[in-house]
Amino acid sequence: MRRVVSLYLPTWPTDRLRRSLGKDAPPADVPVVLVGRSGRKRMVLAADAAAQALGLYPGMAATQARALCAELVVHDADPEGDVEALDRLALWALKLYAPIVAADPPAGLVIDASGAAHLFGGEEALLADMVARLARAGFAARAAMAGTWGAAHALARFVKAPATIVSSDQSGRAIAHLPAWALRLPDGMADALGKMGIDTVGEIEAKPRAPLALRFGPELTRRLDQAYGRAAEPIDPVEAPELIQVRQVFAEPIGAPETLARYTLKLVGALCEALEAKGLGARTLDLRFHRVDNRIEAVRVGLAKPVRDIKRLTRLLCDKLETVDPGFGVETMALAAPTAEPLTWKAVATDLTQAPTPDVADLVDTLANRLGPGRLYRTAPAQSDVPERSVRQIVPTAPPTGDAWPAHWPRPARLLPHPERIETLALLPDQPPTAFTWRGVRRRVKRADGPERIFGEWWRRDGEVDAVRDYFQLEDDAGERFWVFRRGDGEQAATGDLTWFLHGLFG
């Protein structure tokens, strides 16, 4: 099922200006507009959020904008530079998110994210990552995902939410209440519809098609059908000039799974030869299938480290072929490595009696492309005495960190995501509980060891300046062992309120 993301950058020109000015950029609350010539007049072509809040808008005369705001900062617009920067942003998204990305001028991107969302932990996580990354770079953004480009484009621009997701079968219904110009209609067509009493997309959909086509031509019904998924709207993906890519064009369209797999092997071989000539290994592979109906199907695989092993890469790509719909046939296949890194070789030990170091990168790649790379990790120690901060996630193939957990006190095999409150019977100030109730079950303590005192990390936040935890290892009548702590030292109220929590389980 097709899933299309529209990424909308509402203040792209002014955000780009602020980023280029760096430290010399005006504060965020100072209104900024970009002006340019429209015929013989100087007009406002772009306005940031602060300017729009004051009633300034694109299309306003520059002199009128200056008269309305004495503190207005005015710069010359650079439409050509904005378009070029948008193409560079599309290349960034191509390498990071999906194999099919295109610029959607004047202020957006369109991304075919079919089959790519799971690599980021789901559709919500994918959109959240896009918006957050752009926000950190200084660009305001809104993202929408739907079953068609037209629906996603409309939702991103007319729904005031950072991220909007609608199912593919509900895309048409989701845009029915939006204004008519959400369909990307030519200038003046939406105004003409309004004069006829047609203001929303749903009202256009409800009207007979023949009179609309006669009055407005084929463009209106074409845009409507594209938004509702009744007509195809292909995306012409951006391609980096330096992209390492190989192609196979077919005299007759192909579609059989075994044929697609056979040519996948041939393309992988050709790509590995190109990578070897440059001393590189692939970290990401995009395999695109150009169908006869002008639609592109694509699969993406990621790798834990640079690879140009033909057998391994072919297996990873062929595992994804079942998600490809060849339609009425594929006329071109293209394989690219949007991310490639220098491939370094490791010396092999000459001592045949020494067991070789196992290489789990192949297993990591297989699991990561099925589950998503964010869901595959290993744990490593972190420099912190606070238990929940002493563990961090690192990539499975990361080298040893050199850190180690403290050995003077044992740690539980399982640490709960969050400490859970328990009811206890205990003596103060430094005695372990004699019984406790956790998740509705009362347990009698048979053996106990402790306390191990852990202080808060005062440099992180003020609330931990005086914080104290006393940890105990408890064993109940059934032989189960628990790791509990009391908040506070039992003497000074500032250290904690003496409530008890269970934090981990041994064995």
N, C-alpha and C positions, 0 to 999 in steps of 0.2 A: 504494500500500500504506500502510495507516494506521500511524503511529508516534506513540505516546503517551509523554509524560514525566511521571513522578511525582516531585515535588520534596518531600523529607521534611525537616522541621526538628525534630530530636529534642528539642532544648532551647529551643524557640521562646519560651515564657513567660519563662523566666529570662534568656535572651539579650536579650529585649526590655527586661526590667527593667534589666539592666546597661547597655544602651545609653541608656536614659532617665536613669540616674543619672550617666552621664558620668564625670567625674573622681572622683566620690564612690562609684563602684562598688567593691565589694570585689575583691581580687585573684582571679585565675582559680583558684588552688588553695584558696580558701576556699569551703566548701560553702554553697550557697544553696538554700532551698526556699521555695515559695509555698504558703500554707495558706488554706483556706476551709472553710465549713460544709457538712457533708453530714448533713442532718437536725439532730440535736442535738449532733453531734460535730464537732470541728475536725480536718480531715484534711489531709494533704499532697496537694496537687493537681498540683504540678510540682516537679522536682528537677533541678539542673544536673549536669554530668558529675562534678564533685568530690563532690557528695552521693551520687550513685549508686554511686561507687566505694567509699563507706563503708557501703553496704548500705541507704541510704535510697531509698524508692520511692514513687510516687503511690499513694494509698490507705492509707498508714500513718498511724496516729494522730499528731497533732502533738506530743503529750506524749512519746510513745515516741521520735520523732525527736530531740527536744531531749535526752532522756536518753542517747541513743547518741552524741551529738556535742556537746561543750561549746562548740565554736567555731562552731556552726551559726548562719548568718544567716537570719532568718525575715522574710518580707514577706507581706502580704496578696495573695492571687491576684486577678486581674482578668480573668475569662474573657471578659466582653463586650468589653473593650479588646483582648484577644488576637484575637478574631474580626474586629473592625473593622480591626485592623492587618494581618490576613491578607488582607482584601479590598483594602487599599491595596497590599500586596505583589503581589497578582494584577494590579492595574492597572499596576504597574511592569513586570511580566513581559510584559503585553500589549503595551506600547509597545516593548519591547526584543526579544522573542523570537519571538512567534507570534500570529496573529490569534484563536486560540481558547484562552483561559486561564480557569480557574475556581479558586476557593478550595476546598480539600479539608480541612475542619476535622477535628480540632482543630489540626493542625500540618503542613499541607502545601498544595501546589498541584498541579493537574493541567493539563497543557499538551498540546494536539494539535499536534505538531511536524511533521506530514506536509508534506513539501516545503519545510521551513524550515531544515533542518540544513545544507544546502549554503551558506547565507548566512554560516555561521560556520566553514566549512572542514571540515564533516563532523559526524557524530553525537558522536564522542568530544570534539571541540573544543567543541561546543555544551554538553554536560554539564559539561565542565571549566570553561567560562566561567561557567555558573550557580553552581557551587560556589565558585569563586574570588571572584566578585563578592560573594556573601553572606558569605564568610569575611572579606573586607576590611571589611565593614560590621559584623562581630562576631556573625554568626549561623552556627552549625554546620549543615551541610546534607549530605544524601546525595541522589543523583539516579539514577533508573533509567529506561531506555527499552525499551519492548516494543511488541507489536502491539495490546495491549488495556490499558484503564485498570486492570482488576483485576490483571493480571500485573505491570504497572509498579508499582502500589501495593504489592504484596506484596514485590517484589524490593527496593524502596527501603527498606522497613522491616525486612526480615529478612536481608538480605545486608550484612555489615559492610564495605562498600567505598564510597569517595566517589562512584564512578560505575559503573553496571552497564548493559550493553547486550546484549540478546538479539534475534535476528532474529524477525520476526513469526511465521514458521512454527514457531518453537521456543519460543514463549512458554509454552504449556502444559507442555511438558517441563521448562522451567527452574524452574517453581514446584512441581513434583510432590513435591519433598523437603521443602518448607516446612511448618510446622505448620498445622493446620486453621484457626486463627483468622486466618491471613493472608488469608482470603477475605472479610474484613469482615463476619463473621457477627454476629447479635444476641447480646447478653449471655447467657451460659449455654449457648448451642448448642455451642460448641467443647468445653466441659466434658462435656456430654452425649455428644458423639461420642467423647471420650476414654474414658468409662466403657464404651462399646461396643467399645473396642479400635481405634478409628479415630483416628489421630493426625496424619496428613499429608494434604495435598491429593491426592497420588497415590492414597492408599488410598480417599478419597472417590470419586475418578474411577473406580476399579476396581469399586466396589460397584454392584449393581443399583439403578436409579433409583427404581423404584416403591416399595420399602420405605422408602427415604430420604424420599421425598416424603410418604408416609403418616405417618412418624414425626415429621418436622421441618417439614412444610409446604413450600410452593413456594420459600421464600426461599433455602434451601440450594442447590437445583439451579439457581436463577436466578443466584446469585453464582458458582457453578461454571461455568455456561455463559458468563457474561460474561467471566470470567478466561480461558477457553479460546477465546474468540472466536466461540462458537456463538450468542450472543445479543448484541444491540446494547446499548450503554450510552452514551447521548448525553451530551455535556458542555454545560452551560448556561453560555455564556461571560459573564464579567463585562463591564460596559460603564460607562465613565466618564460622569458626568453632563454634563461639558462636551464630550464627544466630538462632533465634527462628523460627522454621518452622514445618509445618505439611504437610503430603502427603496423597493422595488417589490414589491407583493403581487400575485400572479396568481390570476385566477378559476379557471383550469385549469393544472395543473402543466406546465412546459416542460422540454425536455431537449435539443433539437437544438442543435448547436454554433453555427449561424448565428443562432439565436434568442437564445442566451446572449450572443453578441457584440453583437447589436443593443441589448439592454437594458443591457449594460455601457456602451455609448456614451451612452445616455440617463442612466444614473446618474452617469457622469463629468461630463456637462454640468450636472446638478443640483448635484453636489458643488462644482464650480468656481464656480457662482453663490453658494453658501453661503460658500465661502472668500473670494470677492471682496467680499462684504458685510462681512467682518471684516478685510479687508486682509491675508490670509494666503495662503501657498502650502503645498502638501503636501510633507512629507519622507518620509512612509510612507503607503501605501494598503493597506487590507485589504478584500478583496471576499469576502463570505460567501454561500454558497448553502445555504439551509435546505430540505432534502429532505422529501418526504412521509413518509419512514420515521423522522423526528425526528433524523436525522443531519445534521451541518453539514460541508460541504466549504468550504475557504477557500484563497485565494491572497494572498500579500503581495508587494509591490514596494517597493523603497526608491529614493530619489532623492538625487542628489549635492547639490542645493540646492533651495530652495523653488520649487515649480512649480504652476501651474494652467492649463497648456496642454491643452485637451481632446483634441486629436489625439495628442499625445505620451503622455498618461496612458492613453488608450484603447489605444494600440498596446502599451504595456508590460503592461497587464492582459490583453489578448487573447492575447499570447504565452504566457501561463500557463494559458489555458483548457483546453489539451489534457491538463493534469494533473487536471482536475476530473471526477469521476465523478458524473453527475446521478442515478444510480440509476433509480428509477421516476418521477422527475420532481422539479423544483424548484418550490416554492410561494412562496418569498420570496427576493429578492436584496437584500443590504445592502452598501453601500459606505461606508467610514469612513476618516477621516484621523487615526489615533491620534497622529501627530506632525505638527504644523503650525507654521510659523514666519512672521514678517512677511516679506512679499514686497517687496523694494526693486527699483526699476527703474533701469536705467543709461541715461544720456543717449547718444543716437546722434549721431555726428559729422555735421555738415552739409556737410563737404567731400566731394563725391562722388568726387573723384579719389583719396582716401585709402582704402586697402583696409581693410575692417572687421576687427576682431579676431575670429578664429574662436572659436566657442563649441562646445566638445567635451562639454558637459554631457549632451546627448542620447545621444551615443555611450557616455559613461561609464555612464549609467543602464542602457542596453541590455546592456552587457557585465557590469556588476556584478550585475544580476538573473539573469544566466545562470551566471556563474562564482562569485559571492559577492563582497561588497564588500571583504573582507579580502585577496582575491587580486588586486585591482586597485589600483595605487599608482604613484607616481612618486618618483624619488629626489631628494634635496636634500642640500647640504653640511651637515655638523655641525661644531661647534667642537671639533676634536680633531686632534692630529698623528698619532695611531695610525691606520693606514689602515682597519682594520675598523670603527673607531668614527667615521670621518669621513664616513660615508654613513648617511642615515636615510630611512625610508619615510614619505611624507606622502600625504594623500588627493589624487586626481588633480586636483581643482578648487581646491586650496589656492592662495592668492595667493603671489607670490614672497616668499621668505624674506629676501632681501637678503644671504645668506651666499654665499661663493665658495670654491672649492677653491684651495689654494696654487698659484701659477703659477711658482715658482722651480724646481720639479722636475716633470717630466711624470708622470702617473699612468696605469696600464694601463687599457685599455678594459674588461677583464674581471678582476674580483677573485674569487678562489676563495672558497667559503664558509668554508673553514678552510685555513691554510697547510699545505702537504704537504711532508713530509720528503724531502730529496734527498741523494744521495751525491755528493760533489764532490772535485775535485782542485784545491787552491788554496794560495797562499802567504799567510802571515800577516805582519803583523797587518792590513794594509789592502788586500790585493790581491784582485781578483775571481777566480772559479774559471776554470780553463783548460778544464775539462770537468765535466759533471755527468750523473747518471742519475736520470730521473724517470719513474715508472710503467713501469719495466723497460726504458726506451730510453735509451741512452747518447748524449749530444750533445756535440759539440766546440764550444767557444766561439770565435767568430771576432772579435767585437768586444764591448767592455764599457765601461760608464761607471759611475762611482761612486767612493767610497761616499757615500750620503746617510744621515746618522746621525739616528736617531729615538730619543728617550728615553722611558722608561715614565712613565706618569702617576701619580706617587707619591701623589697625594691620593685615588686610587680604592681602592688596596689596598696592603698592605705589600710584596707580592711585586714591585711595580714601582718601588720606591724606587731601586734600582741598575740596573734593567733597561736594556739598550741593544740596538738593532738597527742593523746596517749594511746598507742596501739597495743593490743593483746592478742595472743594466739590461744584459741579456745578449742577444747575437744569435748564433745557431748557423750552421752551414754552409748550411742550407736557407733562411736568411733569417728564421726565426721569432724573435720577440723575447719575452723572459721577464723577469719582475721577481722577484728572489730576495733573501733577506736571511740574514745570519749573526747568530746570537744571541750577543751579547757583543762587547766591543771588542778582544779578543785580548791584553789586558794584565792586567785584573783579573778574577779568577774569579767575583766576586760579580755581574758584569754579565751573565753567560751562559755556557753550556757549549760555545760555538763550533759548535753544530750548524747546518746549513743547511736552509732551507725555500724552496719556491717559493710565491709569494703571488699572482701575477697574470700575465696575458698581454696583450701589446700587439698592436693591430691585429686 
